[in-house]
Amino acid sequence: MIRRAHGAVGLIALAAGCVASLPPADATLQPMLRPHDALYRPDGAGPFPAVVVLHGCLGVRSKDTRWAERLRDQGYVALVVDSLTGRGLTTVEQRRDVCSGWTLWGGTRAADVRASLAHLRTLPYVDGARLGVIGFSHGAWAALDLLSTASEDDVRGLRAVVAFYPYCGMASRARWLGFRVDVPTLLLLGEADRVISTEQCVGLVRREASGGRPVAITVYPDVGHSFDWRSSPATEDARRRVGAFLGEALR
């Protein structure tokens, strides 16, 4: 995940037009992304509510798979989207550049989210009116940047966004633009995070909530970045909160 120390990178982002509107999710994204999808589907014909799962900066990991399996077992189609392999970002060094903020920012991946929602709406066993997104770290950055740049049509059927420990710093479009659409959003962060600034995300949430946006946040004490990798009271509580949040929004 991009680190706070890279303030200079954030300034470059502004100069390069970071706060511009999201580029079109054109047809080139579907053939780039879809061959690398992992889709988890409940038994039966459906149609089921569906959730896009967005990995962190190192790519799809076992934790993403566990979340997808949990979602499937709860009655959701889970679409794990790989934003790196189709772009040729396959080596450890290349993926570390993503984590450092030199390659593939959240604003670019926001278009992946939009294209993936559009893809879900075409599947006969998915209820396109009941869609969600859950992102982790870099993927959560992408999810929030989608909300800052999307049109109402882009998020048609999107009823819930969950963002685990997102980046909310200088290169975040959500930080500068705020949210453009009303989608219930839940942020889950660790107070001891040393990778992203929890304080910046708290500030974003306070600002959006004061403007009437449906956004909530939980900050867990004594845990840091990627806290849900391991079992802990924070992880168990986060799982309960996500289950209740998606259940209310999508069912």
LODRENPA-925029 format. One record per residue (C-alpha): residue number from 0; y, x, z. Coordinates in Angstrom, 1 decimal. Layout:
<sites>
> NUM; Y; X; Z
...
</sites>
This chain:
<sites>
> 0; 0.0; 0.0; 0.0
> 1; 3.5; 1.2; -0.8
> 2; 5.0; 2.9; 2.4
> 3; 8.4; 2.3; 4.0
> 4; 9.3; 5.9; 3.4
> 5; 9.6; 5.3; -0.3
> 6; 13.1; 3.8; -0.1
> 7; 14.1; 5.8; -3.1
> 8; 11.4; 4.1; -5.2
> 9; 12.8; 0.8; -4.2
> 10; 16.3; 1.8; -5.4
> 11; 14.8; 2.9; -8.7
> 12; 13.2; -0.6; -8.8
> 13; 16.5; -2.3; -8.6
> 14; 18.0; -0.1; -11.2
> 15; 15.1; -0.9; -13.5
> 16; 15.6; -4.6; -13.1
> 17; 13.1; -5.3; -10.4
> 18; 14.9; -8.6; -9.6
> 19; 14.6; -9.9; -13.1
> 20; 12.4; -12.9; -13.9
> 21; 8.7; -12.6; -14.1
> 22; 7.5; -11.6; -17.6
> 23; 5.5; -14.1; -19.4
> 24; 1.8; -14.3; -18.6
> 25; 0.9; -14.0; -22.3
> 26; -2.5; -14.2; -23.8
> 27; -3.0; -10.4; -23.4
> 28; -3.6; -10.8; -19.7
> 29; -6.6; -13.2; -20.0
> 30; -8.8; -10.8; -22.0
> 31; -7.7; -7.9; -19.8
> 32; -8.4; -9.6; -16.5
> 33; -11.2; -12.1; -17.0
> 34; -14.1; -9.7; -17.9
> 35; -13.7; -8.1; -14.4
> 36; -13.5; -11.3; -12.4
> 37; -16.0; -12.1; -9.7
> 38; -16.4; -15.9; -9.3
> 39; -18.1; -17.5; -6.3
> 40; -18.9; -21.2; -6.7
> 41; -20.4; -23.7; -4.3
> 42; -23.5; -25.6; -5.3
> 43; -22.9; -28.9; -7.2
> 44; -20.9; -30.1; -10.1
> 45; -17.5; -30.3; -8.4
> 46; -14.7; -30.5; -9.1
> 47; -13.9; -28.2; -6.2
> 48; -10.7; -26.8; -4.8
> 49; -10.3; -23.2; -5.8
> 50; -8.7; -20.0; -4.3
> 51; -7.5; -16.9; -6.1
> 52; -8.4; -13.7; -4.0
> 53; -6.1; -10.7; -4.6
> 54; -7.3; -7.3; -3.5
> 55; -5.3; -4.5; -2.0
> 56; -4.1; -1.3; -3.7
> 57; -7.5; 0.4; -3.8
> 58; -9.1; -2.4; -5.8
> 59; -11.9; -4.9; -4.9
> 60; -13.6; -3.9; -1.7
> 61; -16.4; -5.4; 0.4
> 62; -13.9; -7.2; 2.5
> 63; -12.7; -9.2; -0.5
> 64; -16.3; -10.1; -1.2
> 65; -16.8; -11.3; 2.3
> 66; -13.7; -13.5; 2.2
> 67; -14.9; -14.9; -1.2
> 68; -18.3; -15.7; 0.2
> 69; -16.8; -17.4; 3.2
> 70; -14.5; -19.5; 1.0
> 71; -17.5; -20.5; -1.2
> 72; -19.5; -21.5; 1.9
> 73; -16.5; -23.7; 3.0
> 74; -16.6; -25.5; -0.3
> 75; -14.1; -23.6; -2.4
> 76; -14.5; -21.8; -5.7
> 77; -13.2; -18.3; -5.1
> 78; -12.0; -16.2; -8.0
> 79; -11.7; -12.5; -7.0
> 80; -9.3; -11.0; -9.6
> 81; -9.5; -7.3; -10.3
> 82; -6.0; -6.1; -11.4
> 83; -6.9; -2.4; -11.7
> 84; -10.0; -1.9; -13.9
> 85; -8.7; -3.7; -17.0
> 86; -5.6; -1.5; -16.8
> 87; -7.7; 1.6; -16.7
> 88; -6.8; 2.4; -13.1
> 89; -10.3; 3.4; -12.1
> 90; -10.2; 6.8; -10.4
> 91; -9.4; 7.5; -6.8
> 92; -6.3; 9.4; -7.8
> 93; -5.0; 6.5; -10.0
> 94; -5.5; 4.0; -7.2
> 95; -3.8; 6.2; -4.7
> 96; -0.8; 6.1; -7.0
> 97; -0.9; 2.3; -6.7
> 98; -1.0; 2.6; -3.0
> 99; 2.0; 5.1; -3.0
> 100; 4.1; 2.7; -5.1
> 101; 4.2; 4.9; -8.3
> 102; 2.0; 2.6; -10.4
> 103; 1.6; -1.2; -10.7
> 104; 4.0; -3.0; -8.4
> 105; 3.5; -6.5; -7.0
> 106; 6.0; -7.9; -9.4
> 107; 3.7; -7.0; -12.3
> 108; 0.6; -8.3; -10.6
> 109; 2.5; -11.6; -10.0
> 110; 1.8; -12.3; -13.7
> 111; -1.9; -11.8; -13.0
> 112; -1.7; -14.4; -10.3
> 113; 0.0; -16.9; -12.7
> 114; -2.6; -16.2; -15.4
> 115; -5.4; -16.6; -13.0
> 116; -4.1; -20.0; -11.8
> 117; -3.9; -21.1; -15.4
> 118; -7.5; -19.9; -16.0
> 119; -8.7; -21.9; -13.0
> 120; -7.1; -25.0; -14.3
> 121; -9.3; -24.8; -17.5
> 122; -12.6; -24.7; -15.6
> 123; -14.4; -28.1; -15.5
> 124; -15.8; -27.6; -12.0
> 125; -12.3; -26.8; -10.5
> 126; -9.9; -29.4; -9.3
> 127; -6.7; -28.0; -10.9
> 128; -4.6; -30.1; -8.5
> 129; -6.0; -28.2; -5.4
> 130; -5.4; -24.5; -5.8
> 131; -4.7; -21.7; -3.4
> 132; -4.0; -18.0; -3.3
> 133; -5.0; -15.5; -0.6
> 134; -3.7; -11.9; -1.0
> 135; -4.2; -8.7; 1.0
> 136; -1.6; -6.0; 1.3
> 137; -0.7; -5.1; -2.4
> 138; -2.2; -8.5; -3.4
> 139; -0.1; -10.3; -0.8
> 140; 3.0; -8.6; -2.2
> 141; 2.0; -10.0; -5.7
> 142; 1.5; -13.5; -4.2
> 143; 5.0; -13.5; -2.6
> 144; 6.6; -12.1; -5.8
> 145; 5.0; -15.0; -7.7
> 146; 6.8; -17.4; -5.4
> 147; 10.0; -15.7; -6.0
> 148; 9.9; -15.8; -9.8
> 149; 7.6; -18.7; -10.8
> 150; 8.6; -22.0; -12.4
> 151; 7.3; -25.3; -11.1
> 152; 4.9; -25.4; -14.1
> 153; 3.6; -21.9; -13.2
> 154; 2.5; -23.1; -9.8
> 155; 1.2; -26.5; -10.8
> 156; -1.5; -27.5; -8.4
> 157; -0.9; -24.6; -6.1
> 158; -0.8; -26.0; -2.6
> 159; -1.3; -22.9; -0.4
> 160; -0.6; -19.2; -0.3
> 161; -1.9; -16.9; 2.4
> 162; -0.5; -13.4; 2.6
> 163; -2.2; -10.8; 4.8
> 164; 0.2; -7.9; 5.8
> 165; 2.3; -8.0; 2.5
> 166; 4.9; -5.5; 1.5
> 167; 8.4; -7.0; 2.0
> 168; 10.5; -3.9; 1.3
> 169; 13.0; -2.7; -1.2
> 170; 10.8; -3.2; -4.3
> 171; 9.8; -6.7; -3.3
> 172; 11.2; -9.4; -5.5
> 173; 10.7; -11.9; -2.7
> 174; 13.0; -9.8; -0.5
> 175; 15.9; -10.0; -3.0
> 176; 15.3; -13.4; -4.7
> 177; 13.7; -15.4; -1.9
> 178; 11.2; -18.1; -2.8
> 179; 11.9; -20.2; -5.9
> 180; 9.3; -22.9; -5.4
> 181; 8.1; -24.9; -2.4
> 182; 4.5; -23.9; -1.7
> 183; 3.2; -23.9; 1.9
> 184; 2.8; -20.2; 2.8
> 185; 1.2; -18.4; 5.7
> 186; 1.8; -14.7; 6.5
> 187; -0.5; -12.9; 8.9
> 188; 0.6; -9.4; 10.1
> 189; -0.1; -6.8; 12.7
> 190; 2.6; -5.7; 15.1
> 191; 1.3; -2.1; 15.0
> 192; 1.3; -1.8; 11.2
> 193; 2.4; 1.6; 10.1
> 194; 1.9; 1.0; 6.4
> 195; 4.4; -1.8; 5.8
> 196; 7.3; -3.0; 7.8
> 197; 6.3; -6.1; 9.7
> 198; 9.9; -6.5; 10.7
> 199; 11.0; -6.9; 7.1
> 200; 8.4; -9.6; 6.5
> 201; 9.5; -11.5; 9.7
> 202; 13.1; -11.3; 8.4
> 203; 12.0; -12.8; 5.0
> 204; 10.1; -15.6; 6.7
> 205; 13.0; -16.5; 9.0
> 206; 15.4; -16.6; 6.1
> 207; 13.1; -18.8; 3.9
> 208; 12.3; -21.1; 6.8
> 209; 16.0; -21.5; 7.7
> 210; 16.4; -22.7; 4.1
> 211; 13.7; -25.3; 4.4
> 212; 10.9; -23.5; 2.7
> 213; 7.4; -24.4; 4.1
> 214; 6.6; -20.9; 5.4
> 215; 5.0; -19.8; 8.7
> 216; 4.0; -16.4; 10.2
> 217; 1.7; -15.0; 12.8
> 218; 2.1; -11.5; 14.1
> 219; -0.8; -10.1; 16.1
> 220; -0.1; -7.5; 18.8
> 221; -2.0; -4.3; 19.0
> 222; -3.4; -4.4; 15.5
> 223; -2.3; -2.6; 12.4
> 224; -2.7; -2.8; 8.6
> 225; -5.9; -4.2; 7.2
> 226; -6.8; -5.4; 10.7
> 227; -9.3; -8.0; 9.2
> 228; -11.6; -5.2; 8.1
> 229; -13.1; -5.1; 11.5
> 230; -14.1; -7.8; 14.1
> 231; -11.5; -8.4; 16.7
> 232; -9.8; -11.4; 18.4
> 233; -7.0; -11.1; 15.8
> 234; -9.5; -11.2; 12.9
> 235; -11.3; -14.2; 14.4
> 236; -8.0; -16.0; 15.0
> 237; -6.8; -15.2; 11.5
> 238; -10.0; -16.6; 10.0
> 239; -9.6; -19.9; 12.0
> 240; -5.9; -20.1; 10.9
> 241; -6.8; -19.6; 7.3
> 242; -9.6; -22.1; 7.4
> 243; -7.3; -24.7; 9.0
> 244; -4.4; -23.9; 6.7
> 245; -6.4; -24.2; 3.5
> 246; -8.3; -27.2; 4.8
> 247; -5.1; -29.1; 5.4
> 248; -3.5; -28.0; 2.2
> 249; -6.4; -28.3; -0.3
> 250; -8.5; -31.1; 1.1
</sites>
